Each structure stands twice: as C-alpha cells, then as structure tokens.
Amino acid sequence: MTPELHADAPAPLELPVAGDWLGWVADRCEGSLAEAARHVERVKAGGDAATVLAAWNDAETAIANAGTVSLWSEVHPDQAVRDRADDLGQQVQRYVTELGQDRDLFAVLDTLPADGLDDDARRVLEHSLRDFRRAGVDRDDATRDRLRELSERAVLLSQDFGRTIRDDVRSVRLAPERLAGLPDDYREAHPADDDGLVTITTDYPDLVPFMTFGADGDARRELALAQTNVGWPANDQVLQDLFAVRRETAALLGHDSWPDFDTEVKMVGSGAAVAEFIERISSLAAERAAVEKDVLLQRKRVDDPSADEVETYDYRYYSELVRREQYDVDGQVVRTYFPFEQVRQGLLDVTGRLFGLEWTPVTPVDAGAWHEEVASYDVHLDGRRIGRIHLDLHPREGKYKHAAQFDLVTGVAGAQLPEGVLVCNFSRGLMEHDEVVTLFHEFGHLVHHVLGGQGAWARFSGVATEWDFVEAPSQMLEEWAWDADVLATFARDASGATIPADLVAAMRRADDFGKGTDAAQQMSYAARSYFFHAEQRDDLTAYGDELQRRYSVFPPLAGAHMHCSFGHLDGYSSGYYTYMWSLVIAKDLFSAFDPDDLFAPEVALAYRDRVLAMGGRKDAADLVADFLGRPYSFDSWATWLAE
C-alpha cells in the first residue's frame, strides 16, 4: 500500500439513521461549503508553498464533502430529501464555478514555486492551475459572467434530465399467456390483476429477464418501446438545451467543440481521436458482428420463415436461444445457481481474498442506513479499518434506475475514511449471470474508491484518474465472474449443488458469441455521445437512428427515442467511448494474471498497490506501465475479439 496509510484512522461518517434526514443533508452540505470558504481564505492569506497547498487541500476536501449531496438526490426514499438535495447540488456547483473564476485565489496558487515540492504536491498544483484556466479564470469579465451563467444552467438541465429518467417508470400490461418462456419464479412474481392482465415495468428486474426469455416477440417489442421512450418527450428539449450550453462553454474557452474541451484532460487527448477510435473499433468488429447477426437471423427464421431482420428487441432473446441450442447453455438453468444473497457474499469473499481485504458487516442502525435493504460493511486491511461501503442493490420508487458507484466520503489520510455507495437495481431472488458480472464490475469501483482513498490529497483520492480509464479496473474484475474455480466458491442451486465446471466452460464459449455485435452496438452509443456534442442537429431521434444504422448491425426501433433515457449523455457527455477504451486497457491489464490462478498474490497485490491504491497520483498510462512494465496496447483486446 501507499505510505500514507495510517493506523490511527478516523471514524466513519455518522448518518442520522431514522432521524432528521432533511436537516442533516442540508447541514452536511452547507456546513461543508462554509468550511471550504474558511480554508479558501487561508489560501488567500498566502505563505510558503507547503502551507498554502495544505490549506487548499482542506478546501478541496470540504468541497468534495459538500458535493456528495448528489447521492441523496438519487437514493433517498423521501422525495423531500431528494428535492432538497437537488437544490443543494445547485449551491455546490455555483460555489465551485465561482471559485474556479476567483482571480485572487488563482493568483496565489499561480505564484507558488514548484521547486522543493514532492511529486504529489507538484501534481496538485499543476492540476489545480489547469482546472482554473479551464474554468475561465483568465478570461475577461463578460466571458466569466457568461461562463457562470452557463454552468448554473447546465446543473439545472442535468438535474432535470436525471430526475425525469428516475421518475418515469413505464410499463406494459399483458395477458398471462404472453409471458410464455419466462421462468416460473418470474411468472409467479407477476400475477394477473383484477382485469386478468400482468404488469411488466421498465425497471431492470422486470425488463432484463423478459427481453432474455420472453417468447412473444410482439410483447418484447412493446416493452422495448416503453423502455426506449422513458424520458420522452421532456428530455428531448432538455438535451438540446444541455448540448447548446456545452457548445457555447467550449467556444468561450477557446475550443472548436465540446469534445475537444472534454478530452483535453482524458487519455484520448482530442475530440478527433475519439472519432478515430470509434471508427477503429467499428472496423475491427464489423466482420464478426455481421457473422453473428446472420446466425441470429437464421435462428429467428426457425420461428418465422419470412423474417428478414433481427430487431433490437430480438437480440437478447435469440442470443439466448443460440447459446442454449448451439452452446448447450440454458440461461434459466444458469440463473438457479445465483441466488442474490449467495452472490453478494461470494463477491465479498472473492474480492477480499484477491486484494487482502476483510469486509465486516455493520448493522443498519450502526451504519445509519437510509433504507432497510442497504447493507453496510467496514473495510479492513491488515487488521486496520480503511473505509466503509454501503450496498443499495434493489429497485424502489424514486431511486436511481441504473448501476453506479457514488462517493459518500472522499478518503484523506488522517482526516476522513473513504466511504462509497453501490447503487444498483437487481432482483431479490435469482440473478441472471450477466447481472452477476455487472455486480462484480460495479463493485470494482467501490474497491478502487476505498483503496485509492488512503492518500494525503483529496484531489487524487479514490477513482480520481482520467475519466476514460475509470472503467478499466472494474471491467477487469468482471473476469473473476467468469472463472469456474471462482464461481464454485459461491454459485450453488437450491439443492446445494455447485455450478459444474463444464457448464461454466460452456458459458464462456457462449459468451464469445456476441462479441462483435456488442462492440458494434457500443460504438453506436459512443457515436451518439460524441456526435450529438460535436454537431448541432435539430432532430436527435432522426440523427440517432442514422448513427444506429451506421454503426450497429441492428436497425433502430421505429417510434423509439432512446436518447431521452440514455443517462450517460449527462455524466459522460461526449465520452461514452470510454467504456470501450477502458475495455481495451482492461484486457491488457488482465494479461498479467495467470488464468489458472487468478488469486496469485504477487500479481494481485502488485495490481492493488500500483494501480488501485494510487488513485489519481499518476497519469493512467503511467499506472498501467508501472504494473505491466510496458505501455498499454490494443493487442490483448484484438486477440480476445478474434478468439
């Protein structure tokens, strides 16, 4: 681990449990902002470089604490708390924007001598000055005023966009016989109502099994249309306004486009490089994707001899049939080995063994959980508590609809323990294997947050690397959810029988089917993310359909407006390419592990200490090179694609 790991670690954050959440959330946020302001005044008072940077670090720590208010807008069961958190989030962003344009503050930092600073402190100074310039601190008064207006407008639009998706749960009502093909436990959990109809929602526990096993193609289409119209029409104009704000912001800061501004601080380096990356991946995946689509079409023609197309809502269903019939993998059998509680404990056991961590359960009362289904754990390394995590893994009304890790506390050595929250929407019963993979992926962000949160500088704490690298460690952790020996430690059916190794081998072979189509589809999403920001288009639906036809092997769904529910258009803006970019690096990172011994301590601990525990203390490319002993390359990903 890094040398900043302290034995005398501070206590976790005290949450109000069943107390006054509304007051606590406001006090936490506003108190942190007031604390930040006091530390900023210390910075402005000047002094030697070490003194000034220490005060600046205290200010950034307080700002990070205030910024975690966004968590409560996404997960708290009380709408009043969610609404208050949205309001407070606007205050935080307003303060951050004003701070970024504070010329007096910038002048103090800009005149600090870098000589004599250690590598971390020098990096803090360099990155801070860079961010001030990206905020427009060196622009004229009129430009800075307009940038402030745009920043505040962007926050409101982002909140509107996310809130609409969060609150817009749609559904279809179907006759019971239209649930043909669905597992027994699914149909039992969806009884007919007084009208004799079954309601299926667009929440993941309903959506994913239905699209995977539902034999009624028209029913799949109805549900797919409902899901791809979440947020429509409200979010269409919200996105147009948000894109316009981002274009103007980039122009005022001297960039030709938002992607050019956005990529200035990413590994890829430029907007043009994003477009080139999309084309490169599309080209590499095209042949394989076409072959896979033809396999799906031939299977669909068994059911419908007149079929001449595979639709988006056919993909999961016919991929499942192909895997069952051609690879001897039945998803309904596979899921019997993955009861949720077993998977959650298995995940903790696997990651604990891999990274040398212990996960100690904390009762909801002691943890201050905001909902009874939240499971909390203290994280220990070598007998010392180094953090706390909270797992909020099931859907409920008003909760964030996708899967993500949120910061609760930014770790700073000697000051505050890192705490993270994993927010997902999994079934409370049996899980699909791809949900297990998703859980491993998202948990990887939590591990990164805690291990990377042991250093002295808030700016580099946790998942603080370039944004197009942050998915790589999580994508690599998915590999442990595909290993027969790993799965054998927790994957058991109701009789207690362990998942057979030959079934896992078949699952891996079956998973190879779809690599090309998945890559192509990912590039269609990446293209939306990039080109929506790079070019102004009056009709986002029509342009999105055009990009779907250009990059995906599946045609757009008539009547759908998927961009309105594409949440990554907010947080990732023009950078959705990062998922595939990170996957390229993840495959390279994984090449260092022995597939016959994924727990080999020498490589696992080297990865932990040289990549995860470093947080943002180095550029991502340097972290990868430190671990691999060479620069990253496309080779491992290309080999994987061709397998």
N, C-alpha and C positions, 0 to 999 in steps of 0.2 A: 504493500500500500504506500501511498504518498506520505512523506514525513510529517505532514500537518495533522495526522490522525491523533486525536487527543484522548487519553484515558479518562480524563475528567470531563466527560461530555455533558452538555446542558440537558435539561428535561424536555420532553415533547411539549408541543403546544397544548394548552388547556382549552378544550372546546366546551360549550355550555350544556351539552347533553340535552336535557329536556327543559333547559332554562330559556332565557330571553335571547333567542337566536337573532331576532331583528336588531336588537340593541347591540348584541355582541359583534355582529358583522359590521355594523356601522362604526362602532368604537375601534375595532381592529383596523379597519381601513383608514378612517380619518385620523386615528392616533398615529398610525404609521406614516401618513403624509406629513403630519405635524413634526414627527421625529425627523423625517427626511429633511424638512425645511431647516431645522436646527443644525443638522450636520452640514448642510449646504453653506450656512453662514460660517461654520468653522472653516470650510474650504476657502471661502472668500477672504477670511482673515489672513490667509497665507501662512507662510512658514517654510521649513525645508520640505523637500520632496516627499520624504517618508511620512511626515506629519500630515501634509495635505492629502496624500493618497489614502492614508488611513481614514481620514475624515470622509473622503469621497467614497470609500468602501462602505463605511457606516451608512452613508446616504443611500447608496445603491441597494444595500441590504434592506433598509426601511422601505424603499420604493418597491422592491420585489415583494415584501410582505403585504403592502397595500394592493399590489397587482393581483394577488391570488384571490381577490374578491370575485373574480370571474368564475371561479369554481362554483360558488354558491348560486350563481345565476343559472347554472347548468344542472345542478343535482339536488338542491334543497327541495324537500317535499312541500314547503309552504310557498305559495305563489307570491305572497307579500315579501318574503325574503328574497325570492328570485328577482322580483321587480326592483327592490331596494338595491340589490347587488348590481343590477344594470345601471342604475343611477350613479352608484358609487364608482363603477368602472369608468364612467364618463369623466368623473372628477380626477381619477388617476391619470387617464390619458391626457386630460387637459394640463395637469401639472407636469407630466413628462414632456409634453410638447413645449410648454413654456420654459422648462429647464433646459431643453435642448437648444433653445434660442437665447439663453441668458449669456450675453456677451461678457459680462463681468466674470461670471463663473468660468467661461471658456478662456478668458484672458489669463486667469490664474493658472489653469492647467496647462495652457499653451506655453507658458514661460517656465514651466518646471524643467530642470535639467534632467535628461535621461541618464547621464553619467552617474555611475555608482548604484543604480537600481539593479536588483536582480532580474532574472528573465521574466518572472511572473509580473512584477511591478511595472516593468518596462512595457510589457504587453497590455496591461491595464491602461496605461497612459496612452499608448498608441491607439488602441481600440476606442477609448473614450473620445479622443480628439477626432478620430474618423467619424464617429457617430454624431458629434456636434456638427460637423460640416454637412453630414447627410441630413441633418435636421434643419439646415439653412441658417446656422448662426452667423455666417459670413455674408449673408445676402442683405440687400437694402431693407429699410423699414417696411415699405409697402409689400415686398415679397414675403418677408417674415410674417406680416399680418395675414396675408392670404394663406400661407402655409399653415398657420394656426387654425384658420377657419376650415381649411380642408381636412386637417387632422381631426377636428371635432366632428365634422360631417362624416368622416369615414367611420368613426367609432359608432355613431348613431346608426349608420347604414349596416354595419357589421352586426350590431345587436339585433336590428330588425330582421336581417336575413336569418340569423341563427334562431331567433325566437319563433319565427314563422315555421321553420322546419321542425323545431322541438314540439310545437303545439299542434301541428297539423297531422294528426294520425288519421289515415283514411282506411277504409275497409270495403270489402265486398260481401254480399250475402248470397249464399249458395244453397241449393238443395243438397241434402246429405250425400246423395249418390254421386255428386260431383267431387267428393273427396276421395274417389277411388284411387288406390295406390298409396295413400298416406298411411303411416304406421298406426297400429292400434292405439297406442298411447296418445297420439296426436288427435285422432278422431274422438277418443274418449274425453279429451280435454276441450273439445269443441262440440258440445251437444247442440241439438236443434232448439230454437226458441219457440215461443208460443205460435209463431207463424209457420213453424216447420222448416225454418232456414237456419243455416250456420253462418256466423260472422267470422271472417278472417281479416285481420288487420295488417297494416303495413309495418308493424313492429317486427324486428328480426326473428324472434322465436316463432312467429306465425309465418312470416314471409319465406325464410330460407328452406324449411322442410317442404313447404307447399311447392316452391319452384323446383325443388330437387326430386320429389316423389309424386307430385300430383299428375295423374294420367290424363286429366281433362285439359286439353290444350287451350280451349276457349276460356276455361276458368283461370289458367295460368296467365293468359293474355289480359283478362280483366284485372287480376291482381297486379300484374306488372304495370298496367296502365295507371292504376291507382297509385302505386309506389312512385312511378316516374312523374306523376303530377303533383306530388307533395310540394307545397310552396307556390304552386301556380294558381292564379296569375300574379299574386302580390310580389313575389320575389323577382319576377322578370324586370320590373322597373327598378327595384332595389339594386339589382346587379348592374343595370345600365348606369345608374347614378354612381355606384361604387367604382365601376371601371372609369367613368369620367373623372371622378375625384383623383384616382390613382394616375391617370394620364396627365392631368394638369400638375399634380405634385411632381411627377418625374420631370416634366418640362421646366418647371420653375427651378429645379435643382440641376438643370443643365444636361438632362439625358434625353435621348431620342425617343425612348419608350419606357413604360413601367418595367417590362422585363429587364431592360438594361440597368435600371436603377436597382431592381430587386436582386439581380445576380452579381452585383458589384461585391457583395460580401459572401458569396457562395463559392463552392469548389468549381462549379462550371465556368464562372468568370464573366459571361456575357449572354445577352439575350440570343444573339446569333448562334452561340454554342448550344443553347437549348434546342433550337430548331434543328440544328445539325444532329444532335443526339436523338431526337425523335425520329428523324429520317434514318439514322443508322440502325436503331433498334428495329424499326419497321421493316427495313430491308433484310436484316438478318432473320427476322421471324416470318417473313412473308411466305416462303415455300412451305415451311412446316405448318403454318396456320391454314394454308389452302388445303393441304392433305388432310388435316384433322377435320376441317369443315366438311369435306367430301365424305369422310367416314360418318359424321353425324347425319348428313343428308341421306346417305344410303340406309342408315338405321331408321330414320324418320319415314322413309318410303315403305318400310315393312308395315308400318301402321297406316300410312296414307300414300298409296302408289302414285298419286298425282302430285305429290309435294315437289316443289322446285326451289324451295328456300328454307333455310334454318333461321328462325327468328331469334331475337334476343331472349325471349321468354322460353324458347326451346332449349337453350344452351345447357343449363344445369340438368334438366330432365334427361335429355338424350345423352349427355356425357355420363350421367349416372347409369343409364342402360348399357352404354358401350362398355363401361368399366365392369358392370355386373356380368354381361354376356361374353365379352371378349377377354376380360382380365380376371374373371371369377371373383369379383369384389362386389358384395351386396351392401350398399350403404345402410340399409335397415338392420343388417346383422352387425355391421361395424359399430353402429351407434349404441348397441346394447352393452358394449364394453366401456362406455364413457358416461357413467352417471356423474352429474355435476360435482357432488361433494368429493368423490374419489379423485376427479381430475384436479380440483383445486388443491387438495392435499398432495397429490402426486407432483404437481407443478412446484410446490414449495419444497418438497423433498429433493427433486431433481436440481433445482437452482441452488438450493442450499449445499448440496454435495459438490456441484460444479464450481461454485465460487467461494466455498468455505464459509458460508453464512448460516446463521440459525434464525428461524422465524418463530418468535414466541407469541402465542395468541394473547390479545388484550381484550378484556370484556368490553362490550359496548358502553357500559357505564364509565369504566375507567378511561376508555378512549374518547368518550364524548361523541359517539357516532350520531349522525344526523338522521339515520334511518335504521330500523331494526335489522335489516338484511345486510348492513355493512359489516364486513369482517376486518378487524384490525390486528396488526402484528408488529411487535418490536423486532428490529433487525440487529443481530449481534454478530460481531466478528472477533474471534479470539477472546470471547468472553466479555467484550465491551459492547454496549449499545451504541450503534452508529446511526440509527434512524428509525422511522416508523412508517408503515404503509397501511393504506385503507383500501379494501376491495369492495366496490359498489357495482355488482355484476349483473343485476337483473332489471328488467324494464319496469317503469311505473309512469304514471301520468305526470307530464311536465318535465320529465328528465331528458337529458341529452340522448339522442337517438342512435349514436354510432358507438365507436370504441376508441378511447383515447386515455392518455395519462395526463393528469393535471397536477401541477405543483400546489402543495398546501403550505410548505415552508421550504425556503431556499437554504440549503445547508451552508453554514460558515463555521469553520473550526473554532471551538471555544465560545461561540456566541449562540448558535441555534442548530438543532438537529435537522437534517433533511427529512421532510415528510412528503409523501406523494399519494395520490389517489388514482386508482384504476377504475375507470367508468366504462362499463360495457352493458350489453343487453342480451344475456344468454338465457337459455331455458333453465328452469329449476330442476328439470328431470334429466333425460338423456340428451347428450350433446352430439351433434354431427362432428366428424373428425376435423373438418375444416374450421369448426368453432374452437376445437382444442388447439389447433395451430394458431388461430387468432389470439387465443388467450396467452399462449407462450410468447407470441410476438409482442403483445401489449405489455405483458409483464416485464419484458426486456427493457422497456422504457423506465419502469419503476426501479429495476436493479441499477440501471445507468444513473438515474437521479440520485439514489442513495449512495452508491459507491463514488460517484463524481462529486458528491456534496461534502467531502471531508477536507477541502482546502480552505485557504485563508481568504480568498477573494470571491465575493458574491457574483461578480460578473462571469466567472468561469465555473460556477457551481453547477453540478448535475449535467443535464443534457444541453450543454452550452456550446456545442460545436457548430460548424456551418450547417445550415438547415437542410442541405442536400446530403448530409451524412447521418443525420439523427436516426434514420430508419435502419441503417445498416446493422447495428448491433442487434436490434430486435428481429430483423429478418434472418440473421444468422441463428438466433436462438430457436427459430422455427425448426431447425434441423433436428433438435432433440425430440420434437414431437413426431418425428418420422422414424426413429430408431427402434428396432424391435426390442432390444435389451432395455432401453429406457422405458418404453411403453409397458413392458412386462412388469415394471415395478408398481404400476397403479391401474392399468387397464384390465378390469375384470367384470364379467357379466353377473347377473343376479345369482347364479349358482356358485360364484366364486372362481370360475374358470378364467385363467389368464388368456389374454388375446394371443392366438397362435402366431408363432414367428412366420409361418408360411403365409398367413393372411396379411401380416404387415409387409412382407416382401411383395405380395400381390398388390397391396395398396400403393406401394412405391412405384411399381411398374405402371399401375393405372394412373398414378399422378403424373407420370411423364406424358400421358395423353392430355393434351390441352395446353402444353407449354407455349406453343406457337400462337394459338388463338388468344390465350391470356395476355401474352406480350402485345399482340396487335390491339386488343381491347384497351389495355393500359395506355398505349400510345394514343388511342382516340380520346381518352380522358385527358392525357397530358397535352394533346393538341388543343382541346377546348380551353384548358387552363392557360396555355401560352398565347394562342391566337386571339382569344377573347380580350386579352390585355394588350396585345401588340397592335391590333387593328380594330378600329371602331366599326361595328356592324349594327344596323338598325333592327334586324330580326335575329335574335340569338338562337331561336329554335331552328330556323332555316339554316343558319350557319353551323350550328351544332350538328344538324343532320348531314350537312355536307362533309364535315370533318369525320363523322361516323362512317360515311361511305368511303372516304379516302383512306382511313387508317384501320378500321375494323373489318373483319370478314362478315360481320352480321349487319344487316340493314337497320336503319333507325326505325323505331316503333312509331307508326302513324298515330298522331294525336298525343304524343308524349312531349314533355317539356322538362327533361331530366336535369337541365342546368339549374332549375329552381330549387332542387333538393340536393344539389352537388355541394355539400358543405365545405369541401376543400377549396372552393373558389374564394372563400373568405380567408381562412387561416393560411393556406398555401399560396393564395393569389395565383400568380403565373407559374408557380413552381411545382405543380403536381408531377412533373417529370422526376422529381426527387425520389419517388418510390422505386422506379426502375433504376435510376442512377445508384441508389443505395443498394439495390439488389446485386448489381454488378460488383460492388465492393464487398457485399456480404459473402458472395460466393468465393471471392478471393480470400477473405479472412478465414472462411471455413476450410480452405485448402490446407491450412496449417495444422488442423486437427486430424488425428488418426481415426478413421471411420470405424475401426474395430475396438476403439477405446476412447469414447467421447469424453470420459471423465479423467483422462490422463492429467495429473495435477500440474506437471511442468508447463504444458502449453496453456491449460485453462487459467492458471494463476498469472502467467505472463500476459495473457489477453486481458484478464481482470485489471492488472496493475498498469499496463502500458496503454490501454485504450479506455476502458470504462472509468477507472479511478482518476484519470487525468482530466475528466470534464472537458473544459474548453481551454486548457492551459497551453495547448499547441494547435496548430492548424491540423485539420483532419487528415490531410495527406501525410503529414509527418507522423501522426499517431499510427496510421496504418503501416508506414515504412518502419517505424520503431518495432512494431510487432512482427511483421513479415520479414524484415531485413532487406526489403526492396520496395520500390514504388508499386502502387496498385496497378492492375492491368485488367483488360477485358477477357483474358484467356480462360479463366475458370468459368466465367459466365457463358462464354461461347461454347466451351466443352459441354457444360451442363445442358444448354439448349439443344445441342446436337445428339445427346445421348438417347 
